[in-house]
Amino acid sequence: MPHYWDHVFWVWGASDMDDFIEKTKNMHLNGVVEQITVPFLITHGAGDRQINVKYAHQSYDQAVNSPKRELRIFDEPEGGTEHISIDNMPYVGSIIADWVAETFAELA
């Protein structure tokens, strides 16, 4: 069975972890988030070890042109232990779905 990172390396055209880190070192949303002019929900796990939670706060702070921006940090019991809230996806998914439904209702 292929390892998760094999797929990631293939998608990025990387040969190994060092190559992947080099190819993605400048991957960020700085200079982009302030161009968002639609509702914007940022979710992040407080204990995410792959992407530091400070980047979620940074994106929220930069989303100044969004008419509705929200930052939702999930803690450990909610699903914030790992990346993409894999430890409690149904709960996190329902929070996101509710936000989307509420936002579309507001726009209607």
Secondary structure, DSSP 8 states (H G I E B T S, - for coil): ---HHHHHHHHHT-SSHHHHHHHHTT---TTTGGG--S-EEEEEETT-SSS-THHHHHHHHH-TT-SSEEEEEE-TTTT-SSGGGGGGHHHHHHHHHHHHHHHHHHH-
